[in-house]
Amino acid sequence: MEKTKKPSILFITTDEQHVNTISAFGASSHATPAIDALIERGTVCNNAYSISPVCLPSRCSWMTGLSPHCSGSISNQFGASLSLQYPNLFTELKKQGYRTSMHGKCHFVPVPYPATRADTTLEYEHIKLYYTALGMDHLDLQDDKNNSLWYYDDYAKEMENAGYLTEYRRVAHQTPDGKRHFTFPGPAEMHPDSWVKRKAIEHLDGLSGETPHFMWVSFSGPHYPVDPPAEYLSRVDMVNAVPRVRQPGAWDDRTKFHHLSYHGPGGTEGSGGAADGAQKNYTEQFWTEWRRAYFANVVQIDDQIGEIVRSARAKWGDDLMIVFASDHGDMAGNHDLWGKNRSLAEDVVRVPLVVEYPGQTRGVQTNALVSSLELFPTILDAAGAPIPPCDGRPLKDVIESGGREHVLSVCDNRVMVMQNSIKLIWNRDERTGTVYRELYDLRSDPHEFENLFDNGKYASERDGLEQLLARHESERRLLSTAFYRIGDGRPYWLNDGNGAGLGVRVPQS
């Protein structure tokens, strides 16, 4: 007899996790048994690309299946919050009888960075009200490690009451090395990622198991500040670590955007902590210590995932779907850089993506080209929900068709398009207005060392990719939105009832 019970859905996400930090994908300095177990049972997408290299646009696209340039939610720093008018995971699943909860990081609204202070934590109630208005029945908010130090979310309040918030804030934001790496200044169970696990399991334990549930567990690590509890550092063996990907002299090419990130003054998170804003000034000892701490954060998250998955399987058994993904990656020491802002390298835009369908026990690997836009329709399809007009398709359909023809990744001031392993990047330096154009052949140069944009042998491929961008501009205003300047006219975040964006309408069925 055909199964009719709707599955409960566990959506586990990390923030800024490089795909190769997972031991099943080649990490040799540490083990990630919980994630590895999901890979052994689930459908693994080896060529999954994030629709955006930064947090907010990526997460808003998970929620709606809409590309950032269509929703208007294209920037961490300004522009549109996720519009309440768009169908999202919570609203659509609730229509199917699901209860919903979120535990951890939301980041569906641009952070008010100009208001942040290093020495105090500010109110956040209006942001939490906005989040719950998106349709979630329950929210335990830990809205990014930095945000929890700047603003009183649920985690910050608990840290304050326990007496740990002031020291955490001091170490992270009031010491010269704070934004690089440090040991978490409190008990391991109070670390943000451990707190998220605890809240998720407390909520899960209180569920009846009869009503289908959508639970989004959203870890804010291993996003910087890189801050593992001390006991996790001993579980990373840097002697056996995979070497950093680097090529001496690679950043001498001034046609590359990250020439400045390396030589200075750069604009990435990593450059901000380096002497003269130049990541070339980091020593090998720094890179060893930074990577050990970053990997230790991953090991810690893996422990939390293991506990959550065990509890979810005990509650729902075969009536459970598990989705694991990261919103984007990090340079993680490769190319002598860390950070993700202003980058569209493979280290940042290629992401882990695993889906374990209800009852699935045997892993399947696919090399089909897929986008993070697929998650919204994939989750709704598994719940038997109608899929609103969006830019993604259920993963099963994309894989069955052989994968996407091309993928995009976009945020404010940068855009990437890749087809047949040829990758075109346009990246604007907001400080000077200069647009850096780069082209890479991932077949012969998988680590993106040689910029081929001006290489005549690749003129046809380059022109074809630029025509793709032109098509997306004419149909969906991609470039106008990504490269919007103040004073260009109608702001792309204006919502007149037809959706945010430069007059763009959401896809129609």
N, C-alpha and C positions, 0 to 999 in steps of 0.2 A: 504493500500500500504506500502511496506517495506521502511523504512527510509534509504535514501542514503547519506545524508549530513554527512560529517565527524565531529565528536564532537571536540570542543576545549577542551584542557586538562589543568587543573590547578593542579600542583604538589607542595604541601606544605610540607616542611620538617623543623624539628627542630633539634637541636644538643644537644646530651647528656640529653635527657628528660626521666626521670624515668616514666614508664607506669602508676604508681599509683599517679602521680601528676594531673591526669585528674579526675574531679569530677564524671563523669559517671563511672569511674573505682574505685571509693572509696575514693578519696580525700575529706576530711571533713573540712579542714581549709580555703578553698577558692573555688571559682566557676570558671568553664571554660565553659561558655555557648556556645561559638562558636564551640569548638571541640565537645562538647556534642551534638550539633545540627547535626554535620556531622555523629556522631555515631547513632543518631536516624534515619537517612535516608540511611546510607550506609551499606556496607558489612564489618563487624568487625571481624578481625582475632585475637582471644584471645590467640592463641599460635603461635605468629609470633616471629621469632628469626633473629637477625642480623647476616649476614655472617661474620662480624668482629666487635670486641668490641672497635675499634678506628675509627677515622674520615675518613682518606684518603681511606683505603681499602674498607670501607663500601660504600662510595660515588662512587668510581670507579666501584664497582659492581652494584650499581643502574644504572650507565651509560651504562654498557655493558652486564649485566647478567652473567659476568664471575667471578668465584671464585678468591679471591686474589692470591692464589698460582698458578693459571693458567695465570692470566694477568701479574703477577710480581709486581703489585701494592699492596704490602702487609704491608707497614710500613708508619707511619707518618713522620719518621725521615730520612729514606734513602731508596734506591732501585728505583723502576721504577715510573716515572710519568705515567699517563694514556696515553697509546700509541695512536698516531694519526691514526694508521693503523686499529684500531678496530672499527667496526660499533658501534655507540653509539646512545643515544636517539635523539640527535640533527640531526645527519647525516641521520638517517633512517626516521625520521618524515619529514624532508625537502624533501626527495624523494617522499613523499605522498602529497606534496603541502602545508605543514604547514609552517607558520612563527614561529620562535622560539625566546624565550627570557629567560634570567636568571637574578635573582635579589637577591643578597646576597652572601652567601658563596659557593665557588667552592671547593677548597682544593683537586684538582686533581694532585697536584705536591707536593712532600715532602717539608716542610717548611725548609728554610736554617737557622736552629736554631743557628749554630755556629756564624753566622754573625749578629744576633740580638743584639740590645743594649737597655738598660733600659732608656737612656736619649735622644734618638733621633729616628727619623723615616726615613727609607731608601727607595730608589727608588724601583718600582715594575712594571715598564712598560713592561719588558720582560716577566714577568709572565702573565700579562693581554693579551699580544699578543698570548701567547701559549693557554690561555683559549679560546679566540675567534676563534683560529684555529681549535678548536674541533667542530665548526659548528654552534654555536649560532649566530643569527642575531643581537641580542642586549644584552648587558651585563651592569648591574649596580653592581659593585663589592664591596662587604663588606666581605672580605675573612677571617672571624673569628674576634672576639673582640681583641684577642692578636695580630693577624696579622695586624689589622688596626692601632695598636700602634707601631708595629715594621716597617711596610712597607706602602708606600703611595698608597693604593688602592683608589677607587673613594670616598669612605666614608671618609677616612683619609684626603684627599684633601679638602673636604667640611668642615670637622671639623676644619682644620687648618685655612681656610679662615674665618670661623665664630669665631675663637679665643678660641675654646674649647679643641683642641687636646693636648696642653702642659699639662694642668691640668689633663685631663683624663689619660694621660701617667704617670704623676707623681703619682697619687693616685694608679693606677694599678700596676706599676712596680718599683716605687722608695720609697715606704713606707713599713715597715715591715709586715703590715697586708694586703697589697694590693691584694694578690692572694687568699685571703679568701673570704671576702665579704665587700662591701661598697656601699654607695648611689651614683648613677650616678652623676658626677659633672657637670651637664649641664641641659638645659631644656629637658623635656621628649621627645619632638619631634625630638631631635638630638640623642637620644639613638640609637645604631645600629639597634635594631629590629624595632623601629618606622621609622627609615630612610628607611629600606628595604621595609616596607609597603608603605611608601610614593612613593618611586620610582616605585614599582609595579603598584600602582593605576594610577600614572601619565602615565605610558606606556599603561596600559589597556585602559584608557580613550581615548587614541589616536588611538586605533585600530578600524577598520571599522566594525568588527563583521561579515563580509562576508567570509573572508579567515580564515580557521581553524588555531588556534594558540595553541602552546605548551608553557605554562608559568610555569617556575620553580621558586617558591618563597622559598628561602633557608635562614631561620633565623639562626643566629649563637648562639642564646640563647636557653635554659638556661645554656649552657656551661660556665664554669668559665672564667674570673672573674665574680662572682655573684654580679650583679651591678644594681639593679632595680632603676628607678626614685623614689624619696621619696614618691610620692602619691600612689604608688602601695603597699607599705608596710602596709598601713592602711586597705587594702582589704584582708589581711591574718590574720586569728584568730588562733593563736597558742594554745589557751586554748582548742580548739576543734580538734586540729591536731591529725591524726593517730599516735600513739606512734612509736618511732623507733623500728625496729626489732633488738633485741640484746639478747645475752645470756652470762652472766658473766662467765669468764673462757674459753670461746669458742676458744680464740686465744692462749691458753697455749699449744695447740697441735702443736708441731714443724714440723709435717708433712704437715702443711698447708702453702701455699706460703705467705699468708697475716699475718702470725705470726709476720713478721718483719714490716709490715705496721702498725700494732697495737703497738707492743712493741718497734719498732725502731731498727736500722734505715731503714725505708721503702723507696720505690722508687716511690710511687704514688704522684699525684699532692697534695693530702691532707696531706701526710706525710711531704712533703717539707715545709709546713707552720707550722708544729707542733714542739713544743720543743723537741729536741733530735731526730727529725724525727719520733716520736712515736705518733700516733693518740690517744693513751690512755690518753695523756696529755691535750686533749681538755676538757673543762668543759661543764657541761650541759647547762650553759648560752650560751657558744659558739654554741653548737648544735642548740639551740632554735633560735639564731640570724641568723646562717648560713641557716637553713632550711626556716625561714621566708623570707629571701632574695631570696633564690632559688625559692620558691613558688611564690613570687611576680614577678620574671622574667617570670614565666609561665603565670601568670594572664595577664601581659603586652602583651605577645605574643598572648594570646587568644583574646585580644581586637583587635590586628592587623589582626588576621585571620578573625575575624568577619567582619571587614571593607572590606577586600579583597574579601571574598566570596560574600558579598552583591553586590559589584561592578561587579563581574564575572557573577552572576546570572542575573543581570540587562542587561548585555551585551549579554550573550549567551543563557539564558533561559534553556530549556531542552537539548539544544545541548552542554552540558557541562559534562565533567567527572572530578571528584575531587579525588585526592589521598592524604592522609595525613599519614606521617610516621616520625619516628625519626631514626637517624643513629645508635644510641646506647643509653644506659642509664647511670646512675651514682649510686654509692653506696648510696648517699644522706642521710648519717647518719646511715643507717642500718649497723649492725655489727660494729658500732662505727667507720665507715670509710666514707670518701667522695673521689670522683675521680673515674676514670674508667680505667686508665692505669694499665696494669698488672692484670686486673680482668676479670674473665669469669663467675662471679656470675649471677644469674637470674636478679638481679637489673640492670645489665649492658647489658646482651645479649637478654633479652626478651623485645620487643619494641612495641609501639602502631602502628597499621596498619589498616587504614580504606580506603575503596574504594567505592565511590559513582559513580555508572555507569550512563550514560546518561539516564535521565528519571526516575531513581530510587528515590522513596520517602519513602519507608518503610525499616527500618533497619533489617538486617539479622546478626545473630551471628553464628560464626563457631568456633569449638574447634579443627579443623583440624590443624595438624602441618605444618607450612609453613615457608619459608625462605625469607629474603629480596631479594634474587636472583629472586624471582617471579615478581618483579616490572617492570623490563625491558621488558619482554615478555608480561606482562599484558597491559602496556601502548601501545606497538606497536600493539597488537592484537585489542585493542579498536579503533585504528586509521586505521585498515585495512591494516597494513604494514606487509610484510613478516618478520618472526622472524629469524634473523641470528643464527647460531649455538651458543648456550650458555648453562649455567648450570641451568637455571630456566625454568619454564613453566607458562603459564597464570594461574592466581589464580583460575579462575573458573574450570580449568581442574584439578588442584591440589586438590581443595576442593571436586570436584565430585568423585575423585578417593579415597577419605578418608584421604588425607594428605600424607606428606612425611613419608617414613620409618624411617628416622633419619635426624637430622640437624647437621651442622657444624658451628663453629665460629672460625676464625683463624686470626692471625696477626703475626708479627715477634716475635718469642720466646714463643708463646703459641697457644694451639689448644684445642677445646672442641668438643666432639661428644656426642649426646644424642639420645637415642632410648628407647621407652617404659618408659619414665620418669626416666630412669637411665642415669646419666650424668658422663662422664669421662673427666677429665681435665689434660693436661700436661702443666706445666708452668715453664719456665727456668728463673732463676735469671741470667741476663747477667753479673752481677758483679762477681759471683762465678762460674757460669757454672752449678750449681745444678739444676736438673730438679725435680720439685715437682709434684707428681702424686696424684690426689684426685678423689674420687668416691662418688657420692651422689644419694640417692634414694628420688626423689622429691615426691613420693607418701606418704611416711611416714615422710619425713624431708624436707618440701617445702622450708625452709629457709636455708638449706645447713649448718647445724651446725656440723654434724658428718661425718668425713672422713672415708669411708668404704673401702678404697682401699685394706687394708690388712685384711679385714674381710672375713674369709673363706666362710661364707654363701653367699657371693656375687662373689665368684671366677668365676663362669660361666658367669655372666653378665659382669664382668670386662674383662675377656678374650675375650668375644664376641665383646666388644667395641674396644679392642686393635686390634683385627683382622680386624675390619672395618677401623681403621686408617692404618693398614698395606696394606689393599686393595687400599685405596686412595693414599698411597705412591707408590705402584707398578704401578697404572694406571695414576696418575697425579702428582707424586712427592710432595705430600702434606708436609710430614715431612722434607724432604730435603730442601724445600723452607722456611718453617716456622722456622726451627732451623738452618738455614744457618749460618756459621761462616766465617769471613774474612779468606781467605787462603784455603777454602774448594775446590777451583777449579773455574770452570766457574761461574761467578756471576749471580745470578738469574735475575738481572735487565738488562742483556745484551740482546739487541734486534737485531738479525741477519737477520731480514726479515721474520722470522717464529714465531714471538711473543716473548715477554719476558718470563722469567721463566727458570727453569733448563732443557732446552731442551723440554719443554712441548709444545704441539700444542694445540690450542684452539679446543673445541669440533667440530666434523665434523657432518654435516647433513647426 
